[in-house]
């Protein structure tokens, strides 16, 4: 083989693999935007029901065309406590079936049309105006690149079948017996770990088989090993996870695939492949046409991949509770230690903007819960005139939560700023910016709750008390604002009535009117009786703090549903 042929082969292989990988990336990005809302609904529907979880894992992976993306999403959700361990195990099993769809896409006989598909879709991506249409074009562009890259790799591999040295090299791991299957599986595993994409190694395997460099049995064994190699992505994603369940999920992915490959290789020659060749595969995969092609090879490899993963899931599914308990024993819960981050955000989840936005939404809901507890504890301190131990405990909790929310806002801001620096869809970017605003507004609400508490404590330190009438008025105002927070929280749910915005704005005006009446009543009291200056100023300061609190809550409601922001204050 002369140097010119070798150089041409290397260029074809490297270029083809690069275009194939880039095509996978574009297809995944396009499909995630198009199917984003559906994917998020599916992920939120994951429960402890193993059958539902498997189905969701299958469909999500089919939509995003990457088990690696699904596994990283699952690790992130488990680490954020959005998903239980048993649910994650089911999703991982479903993802293993979903990832086999890639093989069936490659089995479509449209390889020679990859370049024109790529070209037409590129015009759509560049010139279409509607975002969904553009990302649909991007997904099609990715598909075209996948087929074009595969054709380049096939052309690059063709010279190898006539070269004795390479033939001898591939014979070293030819799957002619059990140990040959093991060696081929190990090669597939190592190649996938290096390339970090089972889809890419599947494409390489199909290209090798379709050019006659390797036979069907060797290609099938390589595919089995690729199932083990793809688990490295989930394992790497779990390394920095705080929640032990995230590590357990990654370990299950490894155990599931290693045990599956172990039993399938044991029956590879005596049962599995003979069964497929006799009852399911339509033609001999090794049959070569006069044109030098193998018409049944790609579909046969896809069938081996799908058959293995479907059978493996059916075998493992009844033992999901067992594996859940086993993993809980293998990976012990960590003792409570001071965390680096107060949130559960996974800062390494960049491969899935959908998962990142869902995580930030979960943290916003946690901020809302903390604000509610702060308001409840504030009321407890106000109601306890004796300054008891319980009152002291509630007071400390309010201050601790205010400091915690300051740090949480910083972490959410850092997380979402990093996300917004990436090329993501307009819809996701808009939601991420909404979450940035919500985090800021909730932190501001917590500041005013703390301000109200400090004002009450200042009166206590001066041994001065509000009158019974004043206390009753302010407690009633506190309850109005607390009830308003409950109404505003409805905006954080994805399904709200069309009258939600007009409703919370009406409630806002009602609270503002109530505060004005309190001010007028207070001024009348001042004209009729002598009131200590500290009480006079503190009463109005508390009322004004509640108004500012209400203003930020209105901003939260508007930001949550995409309404127009009113800035720092409302009239």
N, C-alpha and C positions, 0 to 999 in steps of 0.2 A: 504494500500500500504506500503510494508516494506521498510526499509532504503536502502537496496541493489537495489531495483527496482528504487527508487527515484534517487539514485546516478547515476545509469546507464542512466536514462532518462536525467538528467542534463548534464552528459558528452556528450551524443548524441546530445543534443540541442546546447550546447556551441560549441562543436567541429564542428558540422554540419554548424552552422551559421558562424563560423570563416573561415572554408574552402570555404563556399559559397561566403563570402565577398572577400576573397583573390582571388578566381576564377574570380569574377567580375573585380577586379583590374588588374589581368593578362590579361584577355580577352580585357579590354579597352586599356591597354598598347600595346598589340600586334596589335590590330586593328588600333590604331592611327598611328603606324609606317607603317603598310602595306598600309593604305588608306591616309597617311599624305598629299602627293601632291594633291590628289583629294579633300580632305577636305579644304585645303588652297585655291584652285581655287574656290571652292563653296563659302567660306566665303568672298573672294574678289569680288565675283559676286553679293553679296547682295546689292540691291538698294532699292529705295522707293517702288518698285513694290511689293505689299503685297503677291500676289500669288507666285511669284518667291521666296520671302523670306520664305514663309511657306514650299515650296518644298525643299529649301536648309536646313532649320531646320530639316525637316523630314529625309532627306538623311544623313545629318551629324550625327544626333543622332542614326540613324540606324547603321552607320559605327562605331561609338565609343561606342554604347550600353550604353549610360548614358545621361539622360537629365540634370543631375547636371553638368557634364563636359561641355556640350553645353552651359548651362546657364552661367557658370563661364566664358567661352570663350567670350560669347556675352557681358557680363558686362565689361570684360577687353577691348574688341574692342570698345565699346561705350565710355568708359572712355578715350581711346586713340584717339578718334575721327576718328576711322577707319570705324565706322558704324553709320548710322543715327538712331534716335529713332524709326521711323516708320519701318525701316528695321529690327531692333532688336525685335520689337513687333511681326513681322511676323515670325522670326526665332524661338522665344520662343513658339509661337503657334504650329509651325511645330515640335518642339522638344517634345511637349506633345504627339503628335501622334507617333513620332519615339520611344519614351520610351516604348510604349506598345508592341513593338516587343519582348521584354524580355519575356513577358507572353507566346507568341507563341513559343519561343525557348523552354521554360519549358514544353510546351504542347507536344513536340516531345516525343514519347514513347521510350526514350533511357536511362531512369534513371538508370537502372541496369547496363548499359555499361559505366557509368561515371568513375568508377575506372580504367578499362582497357584503356579508352580514355586518362585519366590522365597519366597513366604509359607510354604508347607509345609516347605521345606528350612530356613527360619529357625527353625521350632519344633524341628526335629531338632537343629540346632546348639546351641540354647539348653537343651534338656531331655534329650537323650541322654547316657548316662553313659560308655559305652565310647568310648575316644579315636578308634579307627579309624572307628567309626560316626559320630562327631561330625564328623570331617574329611571323610568321604564326604558328609555333609549340607552341609558348607561348600562342597565342590566343586560340588554340585548347586545350592546357593544362588548360586554364582558364575555358573553356566550360566543360571539364571533371570534374573539381573541383566543378563547379556550380551544376552539376547533382549529383555528389557524396555527396556534402554537403546537397543537398535537400533530398536525400535518408536517410542520417543520421538524419536529422530533422524529417522526416516522421516516422522513427523508434522510435525516441525519444518521439514523440507525441502520439504514439499508446496507451500506458498505460492510458493516460488521458481520453479516451472515456469511460472507464469502471470505472472511479472513480467519485463518486457522488459529492464530494466537488468541484472538478474542473468543473463538469457538471453544478453545480449550479452557479459557478462563470461566466461561459460563457453564461448561460441563462440570466444573468443580462444585457447583451448588445446584446441579440439576436434580429435580425432585423425582428421582426414579425409585427411591425407597424411603423408609421412615426417616433415616438420618439426613437424607437429601432434602426432605420436606422441612425438617428442623433448620438446616443450614439456610435454605431459601427464605424461610420465615424470619430468621435472624437478620439476613441481608435486608429484607423489606422493612424490618423494625428500625435498623440502624439508619437506613436511607431516609425514613420518615422523620426520625429524630433530627437528622442533619438539615433536611429541607424544611422542617416544621410545617409540613402540609401533607396530609394523607391523600388529598385530591391530586397534588402534584405527583406524588410517587405512584398513584394509581394511573395517572396519565402516562408516566414513563413506562410503567409495566405494560400498559396496553400498546404503547408505541413499539416496545421491544417484541411483544408477541405478534403484533400485526405485520412486522417485517420479517418474522421467522427466526429472529435471533434467539429467542427462548420458546419452549413449547408451552402448551396449555397447562400442564401439571405444574411446571415451575412458576408460571405466572400466577396460578391459583395459590400456590404456597407463599409467594411474595405478598399477595394481597392479604393473606392471613396475618403475616408479620406486621404489615402496615397498620393493622388494627391495634397492635400493642404500641407501636411507635407514636401514634396520634395521642396517646394518653399523657405524653410529656407536657403538652400545652396546659392541661388542667392542673398537672402537678406543679408546674412553674407558677401558675396563677395563684395557687394555694400557699406558696411559701411565706408570703408576708401577711397572710390572713390571721386575724385575731381570734375568730370563732373556731373552736375545734371542729365543728360540723363542716366547715369549709375544707379542712384537711381530710376529714373522713370521706367527704364526697369525692375528692381527688383520688384517695386510696381505693375507693370502691371502683372507680373508673379503671384503675390499673388491674385490680383483682378480677373484675368482670372480664376484661379482655384477655388477661394472661390465662385464667382458668379455661375460658372459652377456646382459645387457640390450643391449649394443652389437650383437651378432649377431642377437638376436631382433627388434630394432626394424628392422634392415635388411630382414628378410623378413616383417615384421608384416603389411603389406597384400597383398603378392603371394602369400605362401605360408601363413604360420602361421594367421592368422585364417580365411582361406578353407578351409583343411584342417579346422580344428575345426568350422566351420559346416556343412561338407558331409558329413563322415564321423563325427563324434563327438557334437556337441551335438544333443540330441533335438528341440529346437524353436527357432524364431527368438527370440533373447534380447530383441529390441526389440519383440516382439509384446505388445500391450497388450490386456487383457481389458476387457469393458464396465464392470467395477468399477474400472477405472483401475490395475490391478496388472500386474506383469510376471512371470508364473509361472516363466519359465526363466532369468531374469536372474542370480540368485544362484548357481545351479549352473554357469552358463556362466562367470561370473567365477572361481569356484573351479577350474573346469577349466583356464582360461587360466593361473592361478597354478600349479597342479600340473603341467600339461604343460610349462611353461617350466622349472621347477626340476628335474623328472625328466630332461628332455632335456639340460639343462645339466650335470647330474651325469654322465650317460652320456658326454658329450663330454669332460669334464675328467678323469674317473676314470683313463683310461689314461696321462695325463700327470702323475699325482701325483708320481713320482720327479723329473720335470723341474722342477715347481714347487717341490719341496723344495730342490733344488740352487739354483734361481734365487733363492729367498728367503734362502738362506744367503749368497749373494753380495751381495744387496741390503742385508741387515741383518747387518753384521759383528759377530762376537763382541767383547764389550767386554774391554779389558785388565783384569787382576785389580786391583781397587781395594778399599779398605776399605768393607764394606757397612754401611749404617745398621742393618740387622737381620741377625742370625745365622741366623734361620730363613728358610724360603721361604714363610711364611704371607702370604696376600694379604688385607690388612686392608680391602680395598674389596669383598669378595665377599659382602656382606650380603644380596644378592638370592637367595642359594642357601645356606641352612643346611646342606643335605646336603653340598655341596662344602666348606664350612668345616670340618665335622666330619671329613671324609675327609682334609683337609689336616693338621689337628691330629693325626690318627692317624699320618700319615706322619712327622710331626716326633717323635712318641713313639718310633716305630721307629728313627729316627735317634739319639735319646737312648740307646736300648738298645744300639745299635751302638757308640756312644762309650764307654758303660760297659764293654762287653766289651773294647774296645781298652785302656781304662785298666787293667783287671784283668790283661790279657796283658802290658802294659808294666810293671806293678808286679811281676809274677813275674819278668820279665827283669831288673829292678833287684835283686831279692832274690837271684837266682841268680848275679849278677855280683859276686863278692867283691872284684874288683880295682878297682871304680869307674872303669871304662874310659870312653872317649869315647861308646861305644854306650850305656852305662849312663846317662851324663849326658844323652844325647839322649832316652832313654826317660823319664827323670825329668822333664825339661822338658815332654815331651808330656803326662804325667799332670797336671801343674799347669795347663798351658794348657787342657786339656779340662775340668778342674774349673771354671775361671773361665768357660769358654764355656758350660757347662751351667747355671751360675748365671744367665747372661743369657738363654739359651734358655728356661729356666723362666719368667722374667719376661715374655718375649714371648708364650709360649703362654698364660700366665695372663691377660695383657691382652687377647689375641685372643679367648679363650673367655669371659671376663667380658663383653666387648662382645656376643658371640653370645647369651649367656644372658639379656641384658637385652631381647632381642627375643622376640616371641611365637612360640615354636617348640614342636614336639610334645614330649610327655613322654619319648618314646623317645630323641629326639635330645638333649634336655636332660640326660637320665640319662647318655648316652654322653659328652657334653661335660664333665659333672662328673667322670666317671670319668677322662677325659683330664687334667683339672686335678690330680686326685689322683696319677695316674701321673707327671706331670711333677715334682711335689713329691717323690715317692718316689725317682725316678731321681736327682734332684739330691742327695738325702740319701745315696744309695748312693755317689755320686761324692765326697761329703765324707768318708765313712769310708775310701774307698780312699786318698784323699790323706792322711788321718790315719795310716793304716798306713805309708805311705811316709815320712812325717815321723818316725815312731817309729824306723824302720830307719836313717834318715839321722842321727838323734840318736845312735844307737849308733856309727855310723861316725865322726861328728865327735868323739866321746869316745874313739875308737880302742879300742872294746870289741866283742867278737864273741860271738854266741850259740854255745853248744856245737853240735857236729854233730847230736846227738840233738834239741836244741831246734829247730834249723833244719829238720830233717826233719819234725818234728811240725807246725810252722807252715806249711811248704810243702804238707804233706798237707791241712791245714785250708783253705789257700788254694784248692787244687784242688777240695775238696768244695764250697766256696762258689761257685767258678766253674762247676762242673757244675750246681749248683743254679740258677744264673742261666740256664743253657741250658734247663733244664726249665721254669722260670717263664716264659720267653719264649714258650713254646707258648700261653700264655693270650692273647697279643696277636693270635694268629690267630683268625679268626672260628669255625673249626671245631675244637673240643676235645672230648675224651671226657668222659663224665659223671663219670668218676673223677678228673678233673684236680685238683679242689680237695682231695679227700681224699689224693691222691698227694703234692701239694706240702706239705701239712700234716704228713704222715708223714715226708717228707724233712727238714722243718724240725725236727721233734722229734729226728730222728737226729743232725743237726748239733749241736743243743743238748746232746744226751747226749755227743757226742764232745768238745765244749768242756769239759764238766764233768769228763770223764776226764782231759783235759789239765791242768786246774787241780789235780785231786787228785794226779796224777803229779808236777806241779811242786812242790806242797807237800811231798810225800815227799822230793823231791830236796833241798829247803831244810833238811829235818830231818837229812839225812845228810851234806851237804857245805856248805861256805861258798860262797855265790854273791854276786857284787857286787850291791848294792842296785839299781843302774840296770838290770841285766839282769833281775832279779827283777820289778821293776815294769813294765819294757817288755814282757816276755814276756806278762804278764797283760793289759796294755793292748792289745797286738796281738790277742790271742785275743778280748777283749771287743769290739774294733772289728769283727772278723769276725762276731761274733754279732749286733751291731747291723745290719751289712750284710745278714746273712741275714734279719733281721726285716723290713727294708724290702723285700727281694726277695719275701718272703711277702706283704706288703701289696700289692705290684705284681701278683702272681698273682691275688690275691683281687679287687682293683679291676678287673683286666682282664676278668674273667668275671662281675662283678657280685656276688661273694661278700661276706660280712660282713667289714668291716674290723676289724683287731685293734688299731688305734691304733699307737702308736710302738714297742711292743715286744710280743713273744710269749713265752709261757712254754714 
